[in-house]
């Protein structure tokens, strides 16, 4: 049983690492898009106008 739990934990950690890498890639891509569009990088933005 402990082996199964350890295997599941290792699998989850690997999946989380892949997700962190993908999020990092997407963050870089958004930064490049903002740069090309000359948009200030403000994640909250001014929604009130």
PyMOL Python script that loads the backbone (N, CA, C, O; Angstrom):
from pymol import cmd

cmd.read_pdbstr("""\
ATOM      1  N   UNK A   1       0.825  -1.199   0.000  1.00  0.00           N
ATOM      2  CA  UNK A   1       0.000   0.000   0.000  1.00  0.00           C
ATOM      3  C   UNK A   1       0.868   1.261   0.000  1.00  0.00           C
ATOM      4  O   UNK A   1       0.583   2.213  -0.727  1.00  0.00           O
ATOM      5  N   UNK A   2       1.917   1.266   0.810  1.00  0.00           N
ATOM      6  CA  UNK A   2       2.811   2.426   0.842  1.00  0.00           C
ATOM      7  C   UNK A   2       3.486   2.642  -0.506  1.00  0.00           C
ATOM      8  O   UNK A   2       3.731   3.777  -0.914  1.00  0.00           O
ATOM      9  N   UNK A   3       3.782   1.553  -1.187  1.00  0.00           N
ATOM     10  CA  UNK A   3       4.417   1.671  -2.503  1.00  0.00           C
ATOM     11  C   UNK A   3       3.470   2.341  -3.486  1.00  0.00           C
ATOM     12  O   UNK A   3       3.886   3.187  -4.277  1.00  0.00           O
ATOM     13  N   UNK A   4       2.202   1.964  -3.437  1.00  0.00           N
ATOM     14  CA  UNK A   4       1.216   2.578  -4.326  1.00  0.00           C
ATOM     15  C   UNK A   4       1.072   4.066  -4.036  1.00  0.00           C
ATOM     16  O   UNK A   4       0.987   4.880  -4.956  1.00  0.00           O
ATOM     17  N   UNK A   5       1.047   4.415  -2.760  1.00  0.00           N
ATOM     18  CA  UNK A   5       0.938   5.828  -2.376  1.00  0.00           C
ATOM     19  C   UNK A   5       2.163   6.592  -2.848  1.00  0.00           C
ATOM     20  O   UNK A   5       2.046   7.699  -3.373  1.00  0.00           O
ATOM     21  N   UNK A   6       3.328   6.006  -2.662  1.00  0.00           N
ATOM     22  CA  UNK A   6       4.566   6.658  -3.111  1.00  0.00           C
ATOM     23  C   UNK A   6       4.595   6.818  -4.625  1.00  0.00           C
ATOM     24  O   UNK A   6       5.054   7.839  -5.136  1.00  0.00           O
ATOM     25  N   UNK A   7       4.108   5.816  -5.336  1.00  0.00           N
ATOM     26  CA  UNK A   7       4.055   5.897  -6.795  1.00  0.00           C
ATOM     27  C   UNK A   7       3.090   7.005  -7.250  1.00  0.00           C
ATOM     28  O   UNK A   7       3.392   7.773  -8.164  1.00  0.00           O
ATOM     29  N   UNK A   8       1.931   7.068  -6.592  1.00  0.00           N
ATOM     30  CA  UNK A   8       0.966   8.114  -6.922  1.00  0.00           C
ATOM     31  C   UNK A   8       1.534   9.496  -6.610  1.00  0.00           C
ATOM     32  O   UNK A   8       1.345  10.440  -7.376  1.00  0.00           O
ATOM     33  N   UNK A   9       2.221   9.605  -5.495  1.00  0.00           N
ATOM     34  CA  UNK A   9       2.819  10.890  -5.116  1.00  0.00           C
ATOM     35  C   UNK A   9       3.873  11.306  -6.143  1.00  0.00           C
ATOM     36  O   UNK A   9       3.922  12.471  -6.539  1.00  0.00           O
ATOM     37  N   UNK A  10       4.700  10.382  -6.568  1.00  0.00           N
ATOM     38  CA  UNK A  10       5.727  10.690  -7.562  1.00  0.00           C
ATOM     39  C   UNK A  10       5.087  11.116  -8.883  1.00  0.00           C
ATOM     40  O   UNK A  10       5.563  12.038  -9.544  1.00  0.00           O
ATOM     41  N   UNK A  11       4.007  10.438  -9.257  1.00  0.00           N
ATOM     42  CA  UNK A  11       3.297  10.787 -10.491  1.00  0.00           C
ATOM     43  C   UNK A  11       2.697  12.193 -10.381  1.00  0.00           C
ATOM     44  O   UNK A  11       2.778  12.983 -11.321  1.00  0.00           O
ATOM     45  N   UNK A  12       2.105  12.494  -9.247  1.00  0.00           N
ATOM     46  CA  UNK A  12       1.529  13.823  -9.044  1.00  0.00           C
ATOM     47  C   UNK A  12       2.610  14.898  -9.095  1.00  0.00           C
ATOM     48  O   UNK A  12       2.411  15.952  -9.700  1.00  0.00           O
ATOM     49  N   UNK A  13       3.742  14.638  -8.468  1.00  0.00           N
ATOM     50  CA  UNK A  13       4.831  15.611  -8.482  1.00  0.00           C
ATOM     51  C   UNK A  13       5.331  15.852  -9.900  1.00  0.00           C
ATOM     52  O   UNK A  13       5.644  16.986 -10.264  1.00  0.00           O
ATOM     53  N   UNK A  14       5.406  14.802 -10.697  1.00  0.00           N
ATOM     54  CA  UNK A  14       5.835  14.943 -12.086  1.00  0.00           C
ATOM     55  C   UNK A  14       4.820  15.765 -12.882  1.00  0.00           C
ATOM     56  O   UNK A  14       5.194  16.614 -13.692  1.00  0.00           O
ATOM     57  N   UNK A  15       3.539  15.503 -12.644  1.00  0.00           N
ATOM     58  CA  UNK A  15       2.504  16.257 -13.343  1.00  0.00           C
ATOM     59  C   UNK A  15       2.511  17.726 -12.927  1.00  0.00           C
ATOM     60  O   UNK A  15       2.334  18.608 -13.767  1.00  0.00           O
ATOM     61  N   UNK A  16       2.713  17.992 -11.646  1.00  0.00           N
ATOM     62  CA  UNK A  16       2.796  19.382 -11.185  1.00  0.00           C
ATOM     63  C   UNK A  16       3.997  20.085 -11.802  1.00  0.00           C
ATOM     64  O   UNK A  16       3.911  21.261 -12.156  1.00  0.00           O
ATOM     65  N   UNK A  17       5.101  19.389 -11.933  1.00  0.00           N
ATOM     66  CA  UNK A  17       6.288  19.979 -12.556  1.00  0.00           C
ATOM     67  C   UNK A  17       5.995  20.333 -14.009  1.00  0.00           C
ATOM     68  O   UNK A  17       6.412  21.389 -14.484  1.00  0.00           O
ATOM     69  N   UNK A  18       5.285  19.463 -14.719  1.00  0.00           N
ATOM     70  CA  UNK A  18       4.909  19.751 -16.100  1.00  0.00           C
ATOM     71  C   UNK A  18       3.975  20.947 -16.179  1.00  0.00           C
ATOM     72  O   UNK A  18       4.099  21.778 -17.080  1.00  0.00           O
ATOM     73  N   UNK A  19       3.046  21.038 -15.246  1.00  0.00           N
ATOM     74  CA  UNK A  19       2.116  22.176 -15.239  1.00  0.00           C
ATOM     75  C   UNK A  19       2.857  23.474 -14.959  1.00  0.00           C
ATOM     76  O   UNK A  19       2.588  24.489 -15.603  1.00  0.00           O
ATOM     77  N   UNK A  20       3.792  23.459 -14.003  1.00  0.00           N
ATOM     78  CA  UNK A  20       4.569  24.665 -13.711  1.00  0.00           C
ATOM     79  C   UNK A  20       5.364  25.101 -14.924  1.00  0.00           C
ATOM     80  O   UNK A  20       5.448  26.293 -15.220  1.00  0.00           O
ATOM     81  N   UNK A  21       5.951  24.140 -15.632  1.00  0.00           N
ATOM     82  CA  UNK A  21       6.716  24.459 -16.837  1.00  0.00           C
ATOM     83  C   UNK A  21       5.821  25.070 -17.914  1.00  0.00           C
ATOM     84  O   UNK A  21       6.199  26.041 -18.569  1.00  0.00           O
ATOM     85  N   UNK A  22       4.644  24.498 -18.090  1.00  0.00           N
ATOM     86  CA  UNK A  22       3.711  25.015 -19.107  1.00  0.00           C
ATOM     87  C   UNK A  22       3.225  26.419 -18.748  1.00  0.00           C
ATOM     88  O   UNK A  22       3.130  27.287 -19.615  1.00  0.00           O
ATOM     89  N   UNK A  23       2.919  26.636 -17.474  1.00  0.00           N
ATOM     90  CA  UNK A  23       2.485  27.965 -17.029  1.00  0.00           C
ATOM     91  C   UNK A  23       3.593  28.976 -17.267  1.00  0.00           C
ATOM     92  O   UNK A  23       3.332  30.102 -17.690  1.00  0.00           O
ATOM     93  N   UNK A  24       4.825  28.579 -16.995  1.00  0.00           N
ATOM     94  CA  UNK A  24       5.960  29.472 -17.236  1.00  0.00           C
ATOM     95  C   UNK A  24       6.066  29.813 -18.731  1.00  0.00           C
ATOM     96  O   UNK A  24       6.277  30.970 -19.096  1.00  0.00           O
ATOM     97  N   UNK A  25       5.920  28.806 -19.579  1.00  0.00           N
ATOM     98  CA  UNK A  25       5.967  29.036 -21.026  1.00  0.00           C
ATOM     99  C   UNK A  25       4.863  29.996 -21.462  1.00  0.00           C
ATOM    100  O   UNK A  25       5.099  30.894 -22.269  1.00  0.00           O
ATOM    101  N   UNK A  26       3.663  29.803 -20.927  1.00  0.00           N
ATOM    102  CA  UNK A  26       2.551  30.674 -21.304  1.00  0.00           C
ATOM    103  C   UNK A  26       2.752  32.092 -20.783  1.00  0.00           C
ATOM    104  O   UNK A  26       2.396  33.056 -21.461  1.00  0.00           O
ATOM    105  N   UNK A  27       3.315  32.227 -19.597  1.00  0.00           N
ATOM    106  CA  UNK A  27       3.601  33.559 -19.052  1.00  0.00           C
ATOM    107  C   UNK A  27       4.583  34.309 -19.940  1.00  0.00           C
ATOM    108  O   UNK A  27       4.420  35.501 -20.201  1.00  0.00           O
ATOM    109  N   UNK A  28       5.610  33.592 -20.402  1.00  0.00           N
ATOM    110  CA  UNK A  28       6.577  34.221 -21.306  1.00  0.00           C
ATOM    111  C   UNK A  28       5.907  34.613 -22.622  1.00  0.00           C
ATOM    112  O   UNK A  28       6.189  35.675 -23.178  1.00  0.00           O
ATOM    113  N   UNK A  29       5.034  33.761 -23.107  1.00  0.00           N
ATOM    114  CA  UNK A  29       4.348  34.059 -24.364  1.00  0.00           C
ATOM    115  C   UNK A  29       3.457  35.295 -24.230  1.00  0.00           C
ATOM    116  O   UNK A  29       3.441  36.152 -25.113  1.00  0.00           O
ATOM    117  N   UNK A  30       2.719  35.382 -23.126  1.00  0.00           N
ATOM    118  CA  UNK A  30       1.870  36.555 -22.888  1.00  0.00           C
ATOM    119  C   UNK A  30       2.732  37.808 -22.797  1.00  0.00           C
ATOM    120  O   UNK A  30       2.361  38.851 -23.336  1.00  0.00           O
ATOM    121  N   UNK A  31       3.870  37.724 -22.129  1.00  0.00           N
ATOM    122  CA  UNK A  31       4.763  38.881 -22.015  1.00  0.00           C
ATOM    123  C   UNK A  31       5.231  39.342 -23.395  1.00  0.00           C
ATOM    124  O   UNK A  31       5.304  40.541 -23.661  1.00  0.00           O
ATOM    125  N   UNK A  32       5.545  38.390 -24.265  1.00  0.00           N
ATOM    126  CA  UNK A  32       5.962  38.758 -25.629  1.00  0.00           C
ATOM    127  C   UNK A  32       4.812  39.405 -26.404  1.00  0.00           C
ATOM    128  O   UNK A  32       5.020  40.371 -27.137  1.00  0.00           O
ATOM    129  N   UNK A  33       3.610  38.874 -26.240  1.00  0.00           N
ATOM    130  CA  UNK A  33       2.444  39.455 -26.918  1.00  0.00           C
ATOM    131  C   UNK A  33       2.202  40.868 -26.416  1.00  0.00           C
ATOM    132  O   UNK A  33       1.962  41.781 -27.206  1.00  0.00           O
ATOM    133  N   UNK A  34       2.265  41.052 -25.093  1.00  0.00           N
ATOM    134  CA  UNK A  34       2.069  42.390 -24.531  1.00  0.00           C
ATOM    135  C   UNK A  34       3.121  43.359 -25.056  1.00  0.00           C
ATOM    136  O   UNK A  34       2.823  44.519 -25.340  1.00  0.00           O
ATOM    137  N   UNK A  35       4.340  42.879 -25.182  1.00  0.00           N
ATOM    138  CA  UNK A  35       5.413  43.732 -25.695  1.00  0.00           C
ATOM    139  C   UNK A  35       5.128  44.131 -27.138  1.00  0.00           C
ATOM    140  O   UNK A  35       5.280  45.296 -27.505  1.00  0.00           O
ATOM    141  N   UNK A  36       4.718  43.174 -27.946  1.00  0.00           N
ATOM    142  CA  UNK A  36       4.424  43.482 -29.348  1.00  0.00           C
ATOM    143  C   UNK A  36       3.251  44.432 -29.495  1.00  0.00           C
ATOM    144  O   UNK A  36       3.225  45.266 -30.400  1.00  0.00           O
ATOM    145  N   UNK A  37       2.283  44.303 -28.604  1.00  0.00           N
ATOM    146  CA  UNK A  37       1.112  45.171 -28.663  1.00  0.00           C
ATOM    147  C   UNK A  37       1.322  46.454 -27.881  1.00  0.00           C
ATOM    148  O   UNK A  37       0.446  47.319 -27.848  1.00  0.00           O
ATOM    149  N   UNK A  38       2.479  46.578 -27.254  1.00  0.00           N
ATOM    150  CA  UNK A  38       2.824  47.751 -26.456  1.00  0.00           C
ATOM    151  C   UNK A  38       1.806  47.975 -25.338  1.00  0.00           C
ATOM    152  O   UNK A  38       1.317  49.084 -25.121  1.00  0.00           O
ATOM    153  N   UNK A  39       1.509  46.884 -24.642  1.00  0.00           N
ATOM    154  CA  UNK A  39       0.564  46.927 -23.531  1.00  0.00           C
ATOM    155  C   UNK A  39       1.354  46.830 -22.229  1.00  0.00           C
ATOM    156  O   UNK A  39       2.270  46.016 -22.108  1.00  0.00           O
ATOM    157  N   UNK A  40       0.995  47.657 -21.270  1.00  0.00           N
ATOM    158  CA  UNK A  40       1.637  47.576 -19.960  1.00  0.00           C
ATOM    159  C   UNK A  40       1.212  46.277 -19.296  1.00  0.00           C
ATOM    160  O   UNK A  40       0.046  45.889 -19.366  1.00  0.00           O
ATOM    161  N   UNK A  41       2.148  45.614 -18.659  1.00  0.00           N
ATOM    162  CA  UNK A  41       1.865  44.342 -18.000  1.00  0.00           C
ATOM    163  C   UNK A  41       1.287  44.618 -16.621  1.00  0.00           C
ATOM    164  O   UNK A  41       2.021  44.757 -15.642  1.00  0.00           O
ATOM    165  N   UNK A  42      -0.036  44.696 -16.557  1.00  0.00           N
ATOM    166  CA  UNK A  42      -0.730  44.917 -15.293  1.00  0.00           C
ATOM    167  C   UNK A  42      -1.796  43.831 -15.178  1.00  0.00           C
ATOM    168  O   UNK A  42      -2.865  43.949 -15.777  1.00  0.00           O
ATOM    169  N   UNK A  43      -1.512  42.765 -14.405  1.00  0.00           N
ATOM    170  CA  UNK A  43      -2.438  41.633 -14.358  1.00  0.00           C
ATOM    171  C   UNK A  43      -3.841  41.997 -13.874  1.00  0.00           C
ATOM    172  O   UNK A  43      -4.821  41.402 -14.324  1.00  0.00           O
ATOM    173  N   UNK A  44      -3.948  42.959 -12.969  1.00  0.00           N
ATOM    174  CA  UNK A  44      -5.262  43.314 -12.448  1.00  0.00           C
ATOM    175  C   UNK A  44      -6.005  44.210 -13.439  1.00  0.00           C
ATOM    176  O   UNK A  44      -7.219  44.095 -13.609  1.00  0.00           O
ATOM    177  N   UNK A  45      -5.271  45.084 -14.074  1.00  0.00           N
ATOM    178  CA  UNK A  45      -5.887  46.005 -15.028  1.00  0.00           C
ATOM    179  C   UNK A  45      -6.807  46.993 -14.332  1.00  0.00           C
ATOM    180  O   UNK A  45      -7.113  46.852 -13.148  1.00  0.00           O
ATOM    181  N   UNK A  46      -7.236  47.979 -15.073  1.00  0.00           N
ATOM    182  CA  UNK A  46      -8.158  48.976 -14.561  1.00  0.00           C
ATOM    183  C   UNK A  46      -9.511  48.718 -15.208  1.00  0.00           C
ATOM    184  O   UNK A  46      -9.788  49.208 -16.303  1.00  0.00           O
ATOM    185  N   UNK A  47     -10.341  47.955 -14.534  1.00  0.00           N
ATOM    186  CA  UNK A  47     -11.613  47.552 -15.114  1.00  0.00           C
ATOM    187  C   UNK A  47     -12.660  48.662 -15.045  1.00  0.00           C
ATOM    188  O   UNK A  47     -13.673  48.604 -15.742  1.00  0.00           O
ATOM    189  N   UNK A  48     -12.420  49.670 -14.208  1.00  0.00           N
ATOM    190  CA  UNK A  48     -13.387  50.738 -14.048  1.00  0.00           C
ATOM    191  C   UNK A  48     -13.259  51.810 -15.134  1.00  0.00           C
ATOM    192  O   UNK A  48     -14.130  52.667 -15.284  1.00  0.00           O
ATOM    193  N   UNK A  49     -12.173  51.745 -15.876  1.00  0.00           N
ATOM    194  CA  UNK A  49     -12.023  52.709 -16.958  1.00  0.00           C
ATOM    195  C   UNK A  49     -11.211  53.825 -16.525  1.00  0.00           C
ATOM    196  O   UNK A  49     -10.968  54.749 -17.301  1.00  0.00           O
TER     197      UNK A  49
END
""", "prot")
cmd.dss("prot")
cmd.show_as("cartoon", "prot")
cmd.util.cbc("prot")
cmd.orient("prot")
